[in-house]
Amino acid sequence: MQRNISSAEWRIMQVLWECSEPMTSAEVVQKTKDERERSPKTIKTLLQRLVTKGFVDFSVDPIDSRIYHYFSKVSEDECIERENLNFLSLYYKGNVGGMLARFIGDSNLTSEQITELTALLNAKKEDTP
């Protein structure tokens, strides 16, 4: 899994994560077709890309070999962690402090949010040797 997930592929992954059982392409199409007016063919192409990238796998239906059941090979948390690292590397050269400084500087944080962030940083400071 060396590639990133596009926003269109991310939506397919969300559908697979939301369902605890493997889904057919028709079921994935049904769950996503009205959102961005993507054709069933496009959704099936996105599924195939995710298989090629190693994020999704499938099994062949035991009764009808023309039907595939798709499922995620990675958890949502794993994908979020990966995307966060890619974002940090691409835009901030791995500098978490620089990224946080930019986000904090560009945000209108409430006093409560500042308190939460301070608590997170203090907890991280205590965990760091």
N, CA, C and O atoms as a GROMACS GRO file, in nm:
protein
  516
    1MET      N    1   0.083  -0.119   0.000
    1MET     CA    2   0.000   0.000   0.000
    1MET      C    3   0.087   0.125   0.000
    1MET      O    4   0.104   0.189   0.104
    2GLN      N    5   0.140   0.158  -0.112
    2GLN     CA    6   0.229   0.273  -0.123
    2GLN      C    7   0.156   0.397  -0.175
    2GLN      O    8   0.213   0.506  -0.174
    3ARG      N    9   0.036   0.384  -0.221
    3ARG     CA   10  -0.036   0.496  -0.280
    3ARG      C   11  -0.136   0.555  -0.182
    3ARG      O   12  -0.177   0.492  -0.084
    4ASN      N   13  -0.175   0.678  -0.212
    4ASN     CA   14  -0.277   0.744  -0.133
    4ASN      C   15  -0.415   0.707  -0.184
    4ASN      O   16  -0.430   0.652  -0.293
    5ILE      N   17  -0.515   0.738  -0.104
    5ILE     CA   18  -0.653   0.715  -0.142
    5ILE      C   19  -0.712   0.849  -0.185
    5ILE      O   20  -0.701   0.948  -0.112
    6SER      N   21  -0.773   0.853  -0.302
    6SER     CA   22  -0.838   0.976  -0.348
    6SER      C   23  -0.966   0.999  -0.268
    6SER      O   24  -1.012   0.910  -0.197
    7SER      N   25  -1.022   1.119  -0.278
    7SER     CA   26  -1.145   1.148  -0.204
    7SER      C   27  -1.260   1.058  -0.250
    7SER      O   28  -1.342   1.018  -0.169
    8ALA      N   29  -1.265   1.028  -0.379
    8ALA     CA   30  -1.370   0.938  -0.430
    8ALA      C   31  -1.351   0.797  -0.375
    8ALA      O   32  -1.448   0.730  -0.338
    9GLU      N   33  -1.227   0.752  -0.369
    9GLU     CA   34  -1.197   0.619  -0.315
    9GLU      C   35  -1.224   0.616  -0.164
    9GLU      O   36  -1.266   0.515  -0.109
   10TRP      N   37  -1.197   0.728  -0.098
   10TRP     CA   38  -1.220   0.737   0.047
   10TRP      C   39  -1.367   0.710   0.078
   10TRP      O   40  -1.398   0.643   0.176
   11ARG      N   41  -1.457   0.763  -0.004
   11ARG     CA   42  -1.600   0.740   0.019
   11ARG      C   43  -1.635   0.592   0.005
   11ARG      O   44  -1.718   0.541   0.080
   12ILE      N   45  -1.574   0.526  -0.089
   12ILE     CA   46  -1.596   0.382  -0.106
   12ILE      C   47  -1.548   0.308   0.020
   12ILE      O   48  -1.615   0.218   0.070
   13MET      N   49  -1.432   0.348   0.069
   13MET     CA   50  -1.379   0.287   0.192
   13MET      C   51  -1.474   0.309   0.308
   13MET      O   52  -1.498   0.217   0.388
   14GLN      N   53  -1.530   0.428   0.320
   14GLN     CA   54  -1.623   0.456   0.429
   14GLN      C   55  -1.744   0.363   0.423
   14GLN      O   56  -1.791   0.314   0.526
   15VAL      N   57  -1.794   0.340   0.304
   15VAL     CA   58  -1.908   0.249   0.288
   15VAL      C   59  -1.869   0.108   0.334
   15VAL      O   60  -1.947   0.042   0.404
   16LEU      N   61  -1.751   0.063   0.296
   16LEU     CA   62  -1.707  -0.070   0.337
   16LEU      C   63  -1.684  -0.077   0.488
   16LEU      O   64  -1.716  -0.179   0.550
   17TRP      N   65  -1.630   0.029   0.548
   17TRP     CA   66  -1.609   0.030   0.693
   17TRP      C   67  -1.741   0.031   0.769
   17TRP      O   68  -1.752  -0.030   0.876
   18GLU      N   69  -1.841   0.100   0.714
   18GLU     CA   70  -1.970   0.110   0.782
   18GLU      C   71  -2.045  -0.023   0.786
   18GLU      O   72  -2.125  -0.048   0.876
   19CYS      N   73  -2.019  -0.107   0.690
   19CYS     CA   74  -2.086  -0.237   0.682
   19CYS      C   75  -1.993  -0.344   0.741
   19CYS      O   76  -1.877  -0.353   0.702
   20SER      N   77  -2.043  -0.422   0.832
   20SER     CA   78  -1.958  -0.522   0.897
   20SER      C   79  -1.936  -0.647   0.810
   20SER      O   80  -1.847  -0.727   0.838
   21GLU      N   81  -2.015  -0.662   0.708
   21GLU     CA   82  -2.004  -0.778   0.619
   21GLU      C   83  -1.951  -0.735   0.482
   21GLU      O   84  -1.969  -0.620   0.443
   22PRO      N   85  -1.886  -0.827   0.409
   22PRO     CA   86  -1.844  -0.795   0.272
   22PRO      C   87  -1.965  -0.754   0.188
   22PRO      O   88  -2.077  -0.802   0.209
   23MET      N   89  -1.941  -0.666   0.092
   23MET     CA   90  -2.048  -0.612   0.009
   23MET      C   91  -2.021  -0.641  -0.138
   23MET      O   92  -1.906  -0.642  -0.182
   24THR      N   93  -2.127  -0.663  -0.212
   24THR     CA   94  -2.113  -0.676  -0.358
   24THR      C   95  -2.096  -0.536  -0.416
   24THR      O   96  -2.126  -0.436  -0.351
   25SER      N   97  -2.048  -0.530  -0.539
   25SER     CA   98  -2.034  -0.400  -0.603
   25SER      C   99  -2.170  -0.332  -0.617
   25SER      O  100  -2.180  -0.210  -0.607
   26ALA      N  101  -2.274  -0.411  -0.641
   26ALA     CA  102  -2.409  -0.353  -0.651
   26ALA      C  103  -2.451  -0.287  -0.520
   26ALA      O  104  -2.516  -0.182  -0.521
   27GLU      N  105  -2.415  -0.348  -0.408
   27GLU     CA  106  -2.448  -0.290  -0.278
   27GLU      C  107  -2.370  -0.161  -0.254
   27GLU      O  108  -2.424  -0.064  -0.200
   28VAL      N  109  -2.244  -0.159  -0.295
   28VAL     CA  110  -2.163  -0.038  -0.282
   28VAL      C  111  -2.220   0.072  -0.371
   28VAL      O  112  -2.230   0.187  -0.330
   29VAL      N  113  -2.258   0.035  -0.492
   29VAL     CA  114  -2.321   0.132  -0.583
   29VAL      C  115  -2.447   0.189  -0.520
   29VAL      O  116  -2.469   0.310  -0.522
   30GLN      N  117  -2.530   0.104  -0.464
   30GLN     CA  118  -2.655   0.147  -0.401
   30GLN      C  119  -2.630   0.248  -0.289
   30GLN      O  120  -2.704   0.345  -0.274
   31LYS      N  121  -2.526   0.224  -0.210
   31LYS     CA  122  -2.494   0.312  -0.096
   31LYS      C  123  -2.435   0.446  -0.139
   31LYS      O  124  -2.443   0.544  -0.064
   32THR      N  125  -2.376   0.452  -0.257
   32THR     CA  126  -2.304   0.573  -0.298
   32THR      C  127  -2.361   0.644  -0.420
   32THR      O  128  -2.318   0.755  -0.451
   33LYS      N  129  -2.453   0.585  -0.490
   33LYS     CA  130  -2.492   0.638  -0.621
   33LYS      C  131  -2.555   0.777  -0.617
   33LYS      O  132  -2.535   0.854  -0.712
   34ASP      N  133  -2.628   0.812  -0.514
   34ASP     CA  134  -2.696   0.941  -0.512
   34ASP      C  135  -2.609   1.056  -0.462
   34ASP      O  136  -2.646   1.172  -0.479
   35GLU      N  137  -2.497   1.025  -0.403
   35GLU     CA  138  -2.417   1.127  -0.338
   35GLU      C  139  -2.350   1.223  -0.436
   35GLU      O  140  -2.358   1.344  -0.417
   36ARG      N  141  -2.285   1.172  -0.538
   36ARG     CA  142  -2.212   1.259  -0.630
   36ARG      C  143  -2.245   1.226  -0.775
   36ARG      O  144  -2.173   1.264  -0.868
   37GLU      N  145  -2.352   1.156  -0.793
   37GLU     CA  146  -2.399   1.119  -0.926
   37GLU      C  147  -2.294   1.043  -1.007
   37GLU      O  148  -2.279   1.063  -1.127
   38ARG      N  149  -2.222   0.957  -0.939
   38ARG     CA  150  -2.127   0.872  -1.009
   38ARG      C  151  -2.200   0.753  -1.069
   38ARG      O  152  -2.295   0.701  -1.010
   39SER      N  153  -2.157   0.713  -1.184
   39SER     CA  154  -2.221   0.599  -1.249
   39SER      C  155  -2.177   0.471  -1.179
   39SER      O  156  -2.072   0.467  -1.114
   40PRO      N  157  -2.258   0.366  -1.193
   40PRO     CA  158  -2.217   0.236  -1.138
   40PRO      C  159  -2.081   0.191  -1.191
   40PRO      O  160  -2.002   0.131  -1.118
   41LYS      N  161  -2.056   0.219  -1.317
   41LYS     CA  162  -1.927   0.180  -1.377
   41LYS      C  163  -1.812   0.252  -1.307
   41LYS      O  164  -1.708   0.191  -1.281
   42THR      N  165  -1.828   0.380  -1.276
   42THR     CA  166  -1.724   0.456  -1.207
   42THR      C  167  -1.700   0.400  -1.068
   42THR      O  168  -1.585   0.386  -1.025
   43ILE      N  169  -1.807   0.367  -0.997
   43ILE     CA  170  -1.794   0.312  -0.862
   43ILE      C  171  -1.722   0.178  -0.866
   43ILE      O  172  -1.639   0.149  -0.780
   44LYS      N  173  -1.754   0.096  -0.965
   44LYS     CA  174  -1.686  -0.033  -0.980
   44LYS      C  175  -1.538  -0.013  -1.014
   44LYS      O  176  -1.453  -0.091  -0.970
   45THR      N  177  -1.508   0.090  -1.092
   45THR     CA  178  -1.368   0.122  -1.123
   45THR      C  179  -1.294   0.165  -0.996
   45THR      O  180  -1.179   0.126  -0.975
   46LEU      N  181  -1.360   0.244  -0.912
   46LEU     CA  182  -1.299   0.286  -0.786
   46LEU      C  183  -1.271   0.166  -0.696
   46LEU      O  184  -1.166   0.158  -0.633
   47LEU      N  185  -1.365   0.073  -0.692
   47LEU     CA  186  -1.343  -0.050  -0.614
   47LEU      C  187  -1.221  -0.126  -0.667
   47LEU      O  188  -1.139  -0.173  -0.588
   48GLN      N  189  -1.210  -0.138  -0.797
   48GLN     CA  190  -1.098  -0.210  -0.856
   48GLN      C  191  -0.966  -0.141  -0.827
   48GLN      O  192  -0.865  -0.207  -0.802
   49ARG      N  193  -0.966  -0.007  -0.830
   49ARG     CA  194  -0.844   0.067  -0.795
   49ARG      C  195  -0.801   0.039  -0.652
   49ARG      O  196  -0.683   0.021  -0.623
   50LEU      N  197  -0.900   0.034  -0.563
   50LEU     CA  198  -0.869   0.007  -0.422
   50LEU      C  199  -0.815  -0.134  -0.403
   50LEU      O  200  -0.730  -0.158  -0.317
   51VAL      N  201  -0.863  -0.228  -0.483
   51VAL     CA  202  -0.809  -0.365  -0.480
   51VAL      C  203  -0.664  -0.362  -0.528
   51VAL      O  204  -0.576  -0.420  -0.465
   52THR      N  205  -0.640  -0.294  -0.639
   52THR     CA  206  -0.505  -0.284  -0.695
   52THR      C  207  -0.408  -0.218  -0.597
   52THR      O  208  -0.292  -0.259  -0.585
   53LYS      N  209  -0.456  -0.117  -0.527
   53LYS     CA  210  -0.372  -0.046  -0.429
   53LYS      C  211  -0.352  -0.125  -0.300
   53LYS      O  212  -0.265  -0.090  -0.220
   54GLY      N  213  -0.430  -0.230  -0.280
   54GLY     CA  214  -0.413  -0.314  -0.162
   54GLY      C  215  -0.496  -0.275  -0.042
   54GLY      O  216  -0.476  -0.328   0.067
   55PHE      N  217  -0.590  -0.183  -0.059
   55PHE     CA  218  -0.675  -0.140   0.052
   55PHE      C  219  -0.800  -0.227   0.065
   55PHE      O  220  -0.859  -0.236   0.173
   56VAL      N  221  -0.840  -0.289  -0.045
   56VAL     CA  222  -0.963  -0.369  -0.050
   56VAL      C  223  -0.929  -0.504  -0.111
   56VAL      O  224  -0.840  -0.515  -0.195
   57ASP      N  225  -1.003  -0.606  -0.066
   57ASP     CA  226  -0.990  -0.738  -0.128
   57ASP      C  227  -1.131  -0.789  -0.155
   57ASP      O  228  -1.228  -0.723  -0.120
   58PHE      N  229  -1.142  -0.903  -0.215
   58PHE     CA  230  -1.272  -0.959  -0.248
   58PHE      C  231  -1.267  -1.110  -0.242
   58PHE      O  232  -1.161  -1.172  -0.248
   59SER      N  233  -1.386  -1.166  -0.230
   59SER     CA  234  -1.400  -1.311  -0.242
   59SER      C  235  -1.506  -1.336  -0.349
   59SER      O  236  -1.595  -1.253  -0.370
   60VAL      N  237  -1.496  -1.449  -0.414
   60VAL     CA  238  -1.592  -1.485  -0.519
   60VAL      C  239  -1.709  -1.557  -0.455
   60VAL      O  240  -1.691  -1.644  -0.370
   61ASP      N  241  -1.828  -1.520  -0.496
   61ASP     CA  242  -1.948  -1.582  -0.443
   61ASP      C  243  -1.946  -1.732  -0.475
   61ASP      O  244  -1.920  -1.771  -0.588
   62PRO      N  245  -1.974  -1.816  -0.374
   62PRO     CA  246  -1.968  -1.961  -0.397
   62PRO      C  247  -2.079  -2.013  -0.489
   62PRO      O  248  -2.065  -2.120  -0.548
   63ILE      N  249  -2.187  -1.938  -0.501
   63ILE     CA  250  -2.298  -1.982  -0.585
   63ILE      C  251  -2.288  -1.925  -0.726
   63ILE      O  252  -2.314  -1.995  -0.824
   64ASP      N  253  -2.251  -1.798  -0.737
   64ASP     CA  254  -2.242  -1.732  -0.867
   64ASP      C  255  -2.104  -1.668  -0.879
   64ASP      O  256  -2.076  -1.566  -0.816
   65SER      N  257  -2.018  -1.728  -0.959
   65SER     CA  258  -1.879  -1.682  -0.969
   65SER      C  259  -1.866  -1.545  -1.036
   65SER      O  260  -1.755  -1.491  -1.043
   66ARG      N  261  -1.975  -1.490  -1.085
   66ARG     CA  262  -1.971  -1.355  -1.144
   66ARG      C  263  -1.987  -1.246  -1.038
   66ARG      O  264  -1.969  -1.128  -1.066
   67ILE      N  265  -2.019  -1.286  -0.918
   67ILE     CA  266  -2.042  -1.190  -0.809
   67ILE      C  267  -1.923  -1.191  -0.715
   67ILE      O  268  -1.880  -1.296  -0.668
   68TYR      N  269  -1.870  -1.071  -0.688
   68TYR     CA  270  -1.759  -1.055  -0.594
   68TYR      C  271  -1.810  -0.985  -0.469
   68TYR      O  272  -1.897  -0.898  -0.475
   69HIS      N  273  -1.754  -1.024  -0.356
   69HIS     CA  274  -1.787  -0.963  -0.227
   69HIS      C  275  -1.663  -0.887  -0.180
   69HIS      O  276  -1.559  -0.948  -0.152
   70TYR      N  277  -1.675  -0.754  -0.170
   70TYR     CA  278  -1.562  -0.668  -0.137
   70TYR      C  279  -1.558  -0.638   0.012
   70TYR      O  280  -1.662  -0.625   0.077
   71PHE      N  281  -1.436  -0.626   0.064
   71PHE     CA  282  -1.418  -0.591   0.205
   71PHE      C  283  -1.286  -0.517   0.221
   71PHE      O  284  -1.193  -0.535   0.143
   72SER      N  285  -1.281  -0.434   0.322
   72SER     CA  286  -1.162  -0.356   0.351
   72SER      C  287  -1.054  -0.445   0.411
   72SER      O  288  -1.082  -0.529   0.496
   73LYS      N  289  -0.931  -0.426   0.366
   73LYS     CA  290  -0.817  -0.498   0.423
   73LYS      C  291  -0.751  -0.419   0.535
   73LYS      O  292  -0.670  -0.472   0.610
   74VAL      N  293  -0.786  -0.292   0.547
   74VAL     CA  294  -0.726  -0.204   0.648
   74VAL      C  295  -0.837  -0.130   0.722
   74VAL      O  296  -0.943  -0.102   0.665
   75SER      N  297  -0.811  -0.098   0.847
   75SER     CA  298  -0.910  -0.027   0.927
   75SER      C  299  -0.911   0.121   0.893
   75SER      O  300  -0.818   0.174   0.832
   76GLU      N  301  -1.017   0.186   0.934
   76GLU     CA  302  -1.027   0.330   0.913
   76GLU      C  303  -0.914   0.402   0.988
   76GLU      O  304  -0.855   0.497   0.935
   77ASP      N  305  -0.885   0.359   1.109
   77ASP     CA  306  -0.778   0.422   1.187
   77ASP      C  307  -0.643   0.410   1.116
   77ASP      O  308  -0.564   0.505   1.115
   78GLU      N  309  -0.616   0.293   1.057
   78GLU     CA  310  -0.490   0.275   0.984
   78GLU      C  311  -0.482   0.370   0.865
   78GLU      O  312  -0.376   0.428   0.838
   79CYS      N  313  -0.592   0.386   0.795
   79CYS     CA  314  -0.594   0.476   0.679
   79CYS      C  315  -0.580   0.621   0.721
   79CYS      O  316  -0.510   0.698   0.654
   80ILE      N  317  -0.645   0.660   0.829
   80ILE     CA  318  -0.634   0.798   0.877
   80ILE      C  319  -0.490   0.826   0.919
   80ILE      O  320  -0.435   0.931   0.886
   81GLU      N  321  -0.428   0.733   0.990
   81GLU     CA  322  -0.289   0.751   1.032
   81GLU      C  323  -0.199   0.767   0.910
   81GLU      O  324  -0.112   0.854   0.907
   82ARG      N  325  -0.221   0.684   0.811
   82ARG     CA  326  -0.141   0.689   0.688
   82ARG      C  327  -0.160   0.821   0.615
   82ARG      O  328  -0.064   0.882   0.571
   83GLU      N  329  -0.285   0.864   0.602
   83GLU     CA  330  -0.314   0.991   0.534
   83GLU      C  331  -0.256   1.109   0.612
   83GLU      O  332  -0.205   1.204   0.552
   84ASN      N  333  -0.263   1.103   0.745
   84ASN     CA  334  -0.204   1.210   0.827
   84ASN      C  335  -0.053   1.219   0.803
   84ASN      O  336   0.002   1.328   0.787
   85LEU      N  337   0.014   1.104   0.802
   85LEU     CA  338   0.158   1.103   0.779
   85LEU      C  339   0.193   1.154   0.640
   85LEU      O  340   0.291   1.228   0.623
   86ASN      N  341   0.114   1.116   0.540
   86ASN     CA  342   0.137   1.164   0.404
   86ASN      C  343   0.119   1.316   0.396
   86ASN      O  344   0.199   1.386   0.334
   87PHE      N  345   0.012   1.365   0.458
   87PHE     CA  346  -0.016   1.509   0.460
   87PHE      C  347   0.099   1.584   0.528
   87PHE      O  348   0.149   1.683   0.476
   88LEU      N  349   0.138   1.535   0.644
   88LEU     CA  350   0.245   1.598   0.721
   88LEU      C  351   0.376   1.600   0.641
   88LEU      O  352   0.446   1.701   0.638
   89SER      N  353   0.407   1.490   0.577
   89SER     CA  354   0.529   1.481   0.497
   89SER      C  355   0.524   1.573   0.375
   89SER      O  356   0.621   1.643   0.346
   90LEU      N  357   0.412   1.573   0.305
   90LEU     CA  358   0.398   1.650   0.182
   90LEU      C  359   0.399   1.800   0.205
   90LEU      O  360   0.467   1.874   0.134
   91TYR      N  361   0.322   1.845   0.304
   91TYR     CA  362   0.303   1.989   0.322
   91TYR      C  363   0.391   2.052   0.429
   91TYR      O  364   0.416   2.173   0.426
   92TYR      N  365   0.438   1.972   0.524
   92TYR     CA  366   0.513   2.028   0.636
   92TYR      C  367   0.648   1.961   0.658
   92TYR      O  368   0.711   1.980   0.762
   93LYS      N  369   0.693   1.882   0.561
   93LYS     CA  370   0.822   1.813   0.569
   93LYS      C  371   0.839   1.738   0.700
   93LYS      O  372   0.950   1.729   0.753
   94GLY      N  373   0.729   1.682   0.752
   94GLY     CA  374   0.733   1.603   0.874
   94GLY      C  375   0.734   1.683   1.002
   94GLY      O  376   0.744   1.625   1.110
   95ASN      N  377   0.724   1.814   0.994
   95ASN     CA  378   0.731   1.902   1.111
   95ASN      C  379   0.593   1.919   1.175
   95ASN      O  380   0.516   2.005   1.134
   96VAL      N  381   0.563   1.838   1.275
   96VAL     CA  382   0.433   1.843   1.342
   96VAL      C  383   0.412   1.979   1.409
   96VAL      O  384   0.303   2.036   1.402
   97GLY      N  385   0.517   2.029   1.474
   97GLY     CA  386   0.505   2.159   1.540
   97GLY      C  387   0.470   2.270   1.443
   97GLY      O  388   0.386   2.356   1.473
   98GLY      N  389   0.532   2.269   1.328
   98GLY     CA  390   0.502   2.369   1.225
   98GLY      C  391   0.359   2.359   1.176
   98GLY      O  392   0.291   2.460   1.156
   99MET      N  393   0.313   2.236   1.159
   99MET     CA  394   0.175   2.216   1.116
   99MET      C  395   0.078   2.267   1.221
   99MET      O  396  -0.017   2.339   1.190
  100LEU      N  397   0.102   2.230   1.347
  100LEU     CA  398   0.012   2.273   1.454
  100LEU      C  399   0.014   2.425   1.467
  100LEU      O  400  -0.091   2.487   1.485
  101ALA      N  401   0.133   2.486   1.459
  101ALA     CA  402   0.142   2.631   1.469
  101ALA      C  403   0.059   2.698   1.358
  101ALA      O  404  -0.009   2.797   1.382
  102ARG      N  405   0.066   2.642   1.239
  102ARG     CA  406  -0.010   2.699   1.126
  102ARG      C  407  -0.160   2.684   1.149
  102ARG      O  408  -0.236   2.779   1.131
  103PHE      N  409  -0.202   2.564   1.188
  103PHE     CA  410  -0.345   2.541   1.212
  103PHE      C  411  -0.397   2.628   1.325
  103PHE      O  412  -0.505   2.686   1.315
  104ILE      N  413  -0.320   2.637   1.433
  104ILE     CA  414  -0.364   2.718   1.547
  104ILE      C  415  -0.368   2.865   1.508
  104ILE      O  416  -0.462   2.936   1.543
  105GLY      N  417  -0.268   2.910   1.436
  105GLY     CA  418  -0.264   3.049   1.393
  105GLY      C  419  -0.376   3.086   1.298
  105GLY      O  420  -0.424   3.200   1.298
  106ASP      N  421  -0.417   2.991   1.217
  106ASP     CA  422  -0.522   3.016   1.117
  106ASP      C  423  -0.663   2.989   1.169
  106ASP      O  424  -0.760   3.009   1.096
  107SER      N  425  -0.675   2.944   1.293
  107SER     CA  426  -0.805   2.904   1.347
  107SER      C  427  -0.857   3.004   1.449
  107SER      O  428  -0.780   3.074   1.515
  108ASN      N  429  -0.987   3.009   1.461
  108ASN     CA  430  -1.053   3.086   1.566
  108ASN      C  431  -1.092   2.989   1.676
  108ASN      O  432  -1.205   2.939   1.679
  109LEU      N  433  -0.999   2.962   1.765
  109LEU     CA  434  -1.023   2.864   1.871
  109LEU      C  435  -1.097   2.927   1.988
  109LEU      O  436  -1.073   3.042   2.024
  110THR      N  437  -1.187   2.849   2.046
  110THR     CA  438  -1.255   2.894   2.167
  110THR      C  439  -1.163   2.868   2.286
  110THR      O  440  -1.065   2.795   2.275
  111SER      N  441  -1.195   2.928   2.397
  111SER     CA  442  -1.118   2.907   2.520
  111SER      C  443  -1.119   2.760   2.558
  111SER      O  444  -1.018   2.706   2.602
  112GLU      N  445  -1.233   2.695   2.540
  112GLU     CA  446  -1.245   2.552   2.570
  112GLU      C  447  -1.153   2.468   2.482
  112GLU      O  448  -1.088   2.375   2.530
  113GLN      N  449  -1.148   2.500   2.353
  113GLN     CA  450  -1.061   2.426   2.261
  113GLN      C  451  -0.913   2.447   2.296
  113GLN      O  452  -0.834   2.354   2.287
  114ILE      N  453  -0.878   2.568   2.335
  114ILE     CA  454  -0.740   2.596   2.375
  114ILE      C  455  -0.704   2.515   2.500
  114ILE      O  456  -0.594   2.461   2.510
  115THR      N  457  -0.797   2.507   2.594
  115THR     CA  458  -0.775   2.427   2.715
  115THR      C  459  -0.756   2.280   2.679
  115THR      O  460  -0.667   2.214   2.734
  116GLU      N  461  -0.838   2.226   2.586
  116GLU     CA  462  -0.825   2.087   2.542
  116GLU      C  463  -0.690   2.063   2.476
  116GLU      O  464  -0.625   1.962   2.502
  117LEU      N  465  -0.649   2.155   2.389
  117LEU     CA  466  -0.520   2.140   2.321
  117LEU      C  467  -0.404   2.145   2.421
  117LEU      O  468  -0.307   2.069   2.410
  118THR      N  469  -0.414   2.236   2.516
  118THR     CA  470  -0.310   2.247   2.620
  118THR      C  471  -0.301   2.117   2.699
  118THR      O  472  -0.191   2.070   2.728
  119ALA      N  473  -0.415   2.060   2.734
  119ALA     CA  474  -0.416   1.932   2.808
  119ALA      C  475  -0.353   1.821   2.725
  119ALA      O  476  -0.278   1.739   2.778
  120LEU      N  477  -0.384   1.817   2.596
  120LEU     CA  478  -0.324   1.715   2.508
  120LEU      C  479  -0.172   1.730   2.502
  120LEU      O  480  -0.098   1.632   2.510
  121LEU      N  481  -0.126   1.853   2.486
  121LEU     CA  482   0.018   1.877   2.480
  121LEU      C  483   0.086   1.844   2.612
  121LEU      O  484   0.195   1.788   2.613
  122ASN      N  485   0.023   1.879   2.723
  122ASN     CA  486   0.080   1.847   2.855
  122ASN      C  487   0.087   1.696   2.877
  122ASN      O  488   0.185   1.645   2.931
  123ALA      N  489  -0.017   1.624   2.834
  123ALA     CA  490  -0.017   1.478   2.847
  123ALA      C  491   0.095   1.417   2.761
  123ALA      O  492   0.163   1.324   2.804
  124LYS      N  493   0.112   1.471   2.641
  124LYS     CA  494   0.219   1.422   2.553
  124LYS      C  495   0.356   1.451   2.614
  124LYS      O  496   0.448   1.369   2.604
  125LYS      N  497   0.370   1.567   2.676
  125LYS     CA  498   0.496   1.605   2.739
  125LYS      C  499   0.531   1.507   2.853
  125LYS      O  500   0.647   1.471   2.870
  126GLU      N  501   0.429   1.465   2.929
  126GLU     CA  502   0.452   1.372   3.039
  126GLU      C  503   0.489   1.232   2.989
  126GLU      O  504   0.562   1.159   3.056
  127ASP      N  505   0.438   1.195   2.870
  127ASP     CA  506   0.466   1.063   2.813
  127ASP      C  507   0.601   1.057   2.742
  127ASP      O  508   0.651   0.948   2.712
  128THR      N  509   0.660   1.174   2.714
  128THR     CA  510   0.785   1.178   2.639
  128THR      C  511   0.904   1.167   2.735
  128THR      O  512   0.914   1.241   2.833
  129PRO      N  513   0.995   1.071   2.706
  129PRO     CA  514   1.111   1.054   2.795
  129PRO      C  515   1.209   1.171   2.786
  129PRO      O  516   1.311   1.171   2.855
   0.00000   0.00000   0.00000
